[in-house]
Amino acid sequence: MTVPAPVGIPYSGTLPAGASGIVCDYHGATFNVIIEVLKDIDPSFISQFTAHFPVAAVSVPGLGDQAQSFSQSLGGGKNNQGVVATKGKTLVDITATATPATLAQIEDLVNKLL
């Protein structure tokens, strides 16, 4: 799949002192992928992400120190999927809407970014 150049957007949440983050939005005509990487963050911050999942979170064993995912059908063969994981004091969150990517592929990318 080919995506357009990312658009850097400021992190919209409040980060604890000392933490930093980057957010990139790959917005196509029919899909959207948002990648967030936070550094020097307490791993408990993962709950700030899972609280906004549109459906119940599912644990992803073997990914980082802890990981949660979701998958929601949008109809017409399209899905809204996301994975958030922590490793040490790094948190990575990827949400992919209406892409051909599988949840396993998103998990693999999160693992590479951790």
ZAPA-297977 format. One line per field, with one value per residue (C-alpha): residue number from 1; residue in three letters; x, z, y. Coordinates in steps of 0.5 Angstrom, whole numbers. Each point is the difference from the previous one (the first is absolute). Example, Ala and Ser with C-alpha at 12.3 -4.5 7.8 and 13.67 -1.06 7.14 Angstrom:
<palums>
resi = c(1;2)
resn = c(ala;ser)
c1 = c(25;2)
c3 = c(16;-2)
c2 = c(-9;7)
</palums>
This chain:
<palums>
resi = c(1;2;3;4;5;6;7;8;9;10;11;12;13;14;15;16;17;18;19;20;21;22;23;24;25;26;27;28;29;30;31;32;33;34;35;36;37;38;39;40;41;42;43;44;45;46;47;48;49;50;51;52;53;54;55;56;57;58;59;60;61;62;63;64;65;66;67;68;69;70;71;72;73;74;75;76;77;78;79;80;81;82;83;84;85;86;87;88;89;90;91;92;93;94;95;96;97;98;99;100;101;102;103;104;105;106;107;108;109;110;111;112;113;114)
resn = c(met;thr;val;pro;ala;pro;val;gly;ile;pro;tyr;ser;gly;thr;leu;pro;ala;gly;ala;ser;gly;ile;val;cys;asp;tyr;his;gly;ala;thr;phe;asn;val;ile;ile;glu;val;leu;lys;asp;ile;asp;pro;ser;phe;ile;ser;gln;phe;thr;ala;his;phe;pro;val;ala;ala;val;ser;val;pro;gly;leu;gly;asp;gln;ala;gln;ser;phe;ser;gln;ser;leu;gly;gly;gly;lys;asn;asn;gln;gly;val;val;ala;thr;lys;gly;lys;thr;leu;val;asp;ile;thr;ala;thr;ala;thr;pro;ala;thr;leu;ala;gln;ile;glu;asp;leu;val;asn;lys;leu;leu)
c1 = c(0;3;-2;1;5;-1;-3;3;-5;1;-2;-7;1;3;7;3;6;7;-4;0;-4;-1;-6;-1;-6;0;-7;-2;-6;-3;4;3;6;3;6;2;7;1;6;2;-7;-3;-2;-7;-1;-3;-7;0;-1;-4;-5;-1;-1;-7;-1;3;8;3;7;5;5;7;0;5;-1;-8;-4;-8;-3;-7;-4;-6;-4;-2;-4;2;6;3;3;2;6;5;6;3;6;5;7;4;-1;-2;-8;-2;-7;-2;-7;-2;-7;-2;7;1;5;-1;0;6;3;-1;2;7;1;-1;5;5;-1;0)
c3 = c(0;-2;5;-1;4;7;3;7;5;7;6;2;7;6;1;7;1;-3;-5;-8;-6;-7;-4;-8;-4;-6;-3;-7;-4;3;6;6;4;6;4;7;3;7;4;7;2;6;-3;4;-5;-5;3;-3;-6;1;3;-7;-3;-4;2;6;0;-1;3;-5;4;-2;-3;4;8;-1;-6;-2;-6;-3;-7;-2;-6;-4;-5;-8;2;3;8;5;4;5;4;6;4;5;0;6;0;-8;-2;-7;-3;-7;-2;-7;-3;-7;-2;-3;6;5;7;0;-4;4;6;-4;-1;7;2;-5;3;7)
c2 = c(0;7;6;7;4;0;7;1;2;2;-5;2;-3;3;-4;0;4;-3;-4;2;-3;1;-2;-1;0;-4;2;-2;1;-7;-2;3;-2;3;-1;2;-1;3;-1;1;-2;-4;-7;1;6;-6;1;7;-3;-7;5;3;-7;0;-7;-5;-1;-6;-2;-2;-4;0;7;5;0;0;1;1;0;1;-1;3;-2;7;-4;-1;-5;6;0;5;-3;2;-3;4;-3;2;-2;3;7;0;0;-1;0;-1;1;-2;1;-3;-2;-7;-2;-5;0;-4;5;5;-4;-1;7;2;-5;3;7;-2)
</palums>
